Amino acid sequence: MRMTYPASSLGVGGRSTFRDSQLTADPLVPTGDPLNWGVVSTGNIARTVTKELALLPDAGLHAVSSRSAESAQAFASEFGFTKSYVGHRQLLADDDVDIVYVAAPHGQHYSIVHDALTAGKHVLCEKAFTIDALEAAELVRLAGMNRVFLMEALWTRFLPSFQRALQIVHSGDLGTPHWARADLGFPAPRTTPLGRIWDPHAGGGALLDLGVYTLTWPVSVFGLPETVTAVGQLSAEGVDQQCDLQLSYKDAFAHATCSLVARCGATATIAAEDGRLDVFEGGNHPRTLVLTDSNGDVRAERFQPAGRGYTYELREVMDCVRAGKLESDLMPLAETQAVMSIFDEVRRQLGVHYPTTAERAE
Ligand SMILES: NC(=O)c1ccc[n+]([C@@H]2O[C@H](COP(=O)([O-])OP(=O)(O)OC[C@H]3O[C@@H](n4cnc5c(N)ncnc54)[C@H](OP(=O)(O)O)[C@@H]3O)[C@@H](O)[C@H]2O)c1
């Protein structure tokens, strides 16, 4: 299906930026200019990212909020937060919180981020950014109006390995790239009560959970596709249990596959006229880039991230906020919005329908 993108998006063919300095910058080096974080929610990724925040010498673990007082207090005492709050609104009323990290399910991102931006806080919001392009556009508008920083927490984009992959591809050393593919999949358990991955109210499904990672490879290399064609199957709950996106460009095409039922791996390939770049494992957090030239000679570049790798996106947020930037050029809001438009089109083709914003906010 031919794509049209929001007026503010990058437009067809616009490719992502990379930053040479990101290849060497150590996020753990102190800047001497601390900023206070407030973490909303106490689930899995909140724990992982909080451990990484604790590695940054200038990140103050100031406040955490949860829907339950017990969870908030337990999380605060485990990680050493100064304050714990019941519900995100209490946390947003704390003047000492500089940056809010939103780690709720994506179905709840819009309402929480909306409140945070309205309260004048800088925001790092977990992927997928929202449920649809309409919600994303409203949050981007609000952030601009309130002159606060806003970014989708697509951590892959800030990793030195991913930045290096883009540097290699865009350098032309492999020749012109014409083809890319990426996959990410594993069987996701069904729990009682239903976990966020399968729950339509939480924005469940493979696309929003995993498709953000697989799509980021072709979009970073080729920019926004001219057409998108999706195939996939829905779960009993009506969310996409797996899907494959075929992306078409003027002179290239790509596949992005994601699954919640099959171990399809976590790989990525970019193929160009004179060579190929492969990631054979950890496609959303590469440790090794494998380069094959036109003679078939193979060499590997290996990377050891600081912490588990979330440190880079966290440092980027703090650097941007200190510099008075309203967004990061490594993960531009226009691209986040455009990707949400692609997801809207894919869900339209697959027949996935989520509850409305108001129903999800309840
Ligand atoms: N960047 C990454 O590597 C990565 C990895 C995993 C997940 N994620 C993203 O992070 C988000 C959370 O995923 P997760 O795996 O951490 O999920 P999770 O373990 O289910 O945790 C989500 C937390 O959000 C809160 N919550 C749940 N339902 C809610 C509702 N209806 N309204 C408001 N808050 C609610 C709960 O915290 P309280 O009980 O404390 O309120 C819950 O523990 C998702 O958007 C996901 O895509 C990112």
The ligand as an SDF file (V2000), in Angstrom:
LIG
                    3D

 48 52  0  0  0  0  0  0  0  0999 V2000
   13.6350   -0.9380   25.7050 N   0  0  0  0  0  0  0  0  0  0  0  0
   13.5150   -2.2240   25.9770 C   0  0  0  0  0  0  0  0  0  0  0  0
   14.4530   -3.0110   25.8760 O   0  0  0  0  0  0  0  0  0  0  0  0
   12.1970   -2.7330   26.4530 C   0  0  0  0  0  0  0  0  0  0  0  0
   12.1070   -4.0280   26.9750 C   0  0  0  0  0  0  0  0  0  0  0  0
   10.8780   -4.4490   27.4850 C   0  0  0  0  0  0  0  0  0  0  0  0
    9.7810   -3.6150   27.4150 C   0  0  0  0  0  0  0  0  0  0  0  0
    9.9070   -2.3600   26.8600 N   0  0  0  0  0  0  0  0  0  0  0  0
    8.7450   -1.4640   26.7990 C   0  0  0  0  0  0  0  0  0  0  0  0
    8.4920   -0.9920   28.1200 O   0  0  0  0  0  0  0  0  0  0  0  0
    7.0940   -0.9390   28.3660 C   0  0  0  0  0  0  0  0  0  0  0  0
    6.7950   -1.7870   29.5930 C   0  0  0  0  0  0  0  0  0  0  0  0
    7.1710   -3.1200   29.3400 O   0  0  0  0  0  0  0  0  0  0  0  0
    7.5070   -4.1550   30.5270 P   0  0  0  0  0  0  0  0  0  0  0  0
    8.0020   -5.3790   29.8760 O   0  0  0  0  0  0  0  0  0  0  0  0
    8.3280   -3.5170   31.5610 O   0  0  0  0  0  0  0  0  0  0  0  0
    6.0310   -4.4130   31.0700 O   0  0  0  0  0  0  0  0  0  0  0  0
    5.6000   -4.9140   32.5330 P   0  0  0  0  0  0  0  0  0  0  0  0
    6.6690   -5.7530   33.1290 O   0  0  0  0  0  0  0  0  0  0  0  0
    4.2430   -5.4560   32.3840 O   0  0  0  0  0  0  0  0  0  0  0  0
    5.5850   -3.5630   33.3750 O   0  0  0  0  0  0  0  0  0  0  0  0
    4.7690   -2.4920   33.0370 C   0  0  0  0  0  0  0  0  0  0  0  0
    4.4060   -1.7440   34.3110 C   0  0  0  0  0  0  0  0  0  0  0  0
    3.5330   -0.6880   33.9540 O   0  0  0  0  0  0  0  0  0  0  0  0
    2.5510   -0.5380   34.9610 C   0  0  0  0  0  0  0  0  0  0  0  0
    1.2190   -0.7790   34.3840 N   0  0  0  0  0  0  0  0  0  0  0  0
    0.6870   -1.9410   33.9990 C   0  0  0  0  0  0  0  0  0  0  0  0
   -0.5620   -1.7730   33.5120 N   0  0  0  0  0  0  0  0  0  0  0  0
   -0.8010   -0.4660   33.5950 C   0  0  0  0  0  0  0  0  0  0  0  0
   -1.9340    0.3360   33.2920 C   0  0  0  0  0  0  0  0  0  0  0  0
   -3.0670   -0.1900   32.7790 N   0  0  0  0  0  0  0  0  0  0  0  0
   -1.8480    1.6630   33.5010 N   0  0  0  0  0  0  0  0  0  0  0  0
   -0.7280    2.2130   34.0120 C   0  0  0  0  0  0  0  0  0  0  0  0
    0.3670    1.4900   34.3550 N   0  0  0  0  0  0  0  0  0  0  0  0
    0.3250    0.1710   34.1450 C   0  0  0  0  0  0  0  0  0  0  0  0
    2.8570   -1.5530   36.0550 C   0  0  0  0  0  0  0  0  0  0  0  0
    3.6870   -0.9110   37.0170 O   0  0  0  0  0  0  0  0  0  0  0  0
    3.0490   -0.4450   38.4170 P   0  0  0  0  0  0  0  0  0  0  0  0
    2.2940   -1.6200   38.9340 O   0  0  0  0  0  0  0  0  0  0  0  0
    4.2300   -0.0850   39.2140 O   0  0  0  0  0  0  0  0  0  0  0  0
    2.1460    0.7250   38.1370 O   0  0  0  0  0  0  0  0  0  0  0  0
    3.6690   -2.5910   35.3380 C   0  0  0  0  0  0  0  0  0  0  0  0
    4.5440   -3.2680   36.1950 O   0  0  0  0  0  0  0  0  0  0  0  0
    6.4140   -1.3880   27.0830 C   0  0  0  0  0  0  0  0  0  0  0  0
    6.0270   -0.2630   26.3450 O   0  0  0  0  0  0  0  0  0  0  0  0
    7.4940   -2.1720   26.3570 C   0  0  0  0  0  0  0  0  0  0  0  0
    7.3790   -2.1430   24.9510 O   0  0  0  0  0  0  0  0  0  0  0  0
   11.0900   -1.9150   26.4050 C   0  0  0  0  0  0  0  0  0  0  0  0
  1  2  1  0
  2  3  2  0
  2  4  1  0
  4  5  1  0
  4 48  2  0
  5  6  2  0
  6  7  1  0
  7  8  2  0
  8  9  1  0
  8 48  1  0
  9 10  1  0
  9 46  1  0
 10 11  1  0
 11 12  1  0
 11 44  1  0
 12 13  1  0
 13 14  1  0
 14 15  2  0
 14 16  1  0
 14 17  1  0
 17 18  1  0
 18 19  2  0
 18 20  1  0
 18 21  1  0
 21 22  1  0
 22 23  1  0
 23 24  1  0
 23 42  1  0
 24 25  1  0
 25 26  1  0
 25 36  1  0
 26 27  1  0
 26 35  1  0
 27 28  2  0
 28 29  1  0
 29 30  1  0
 29 35  2  0
 30 31  1  0
 30 32  2  0
 32 33  1  0
 33 34  2  0
 34 35  1  0
 36 37  1  0
 36 42  1  0
 37 38  1  0
 38 39  2  0
 38 40  1  0
 38 41  1  0
 42 43  1  0
 44 45  1  0
 44 46  1  0
 46 47  1  0
M  CHG  2   8   1  16  -1
M  END
$$$$
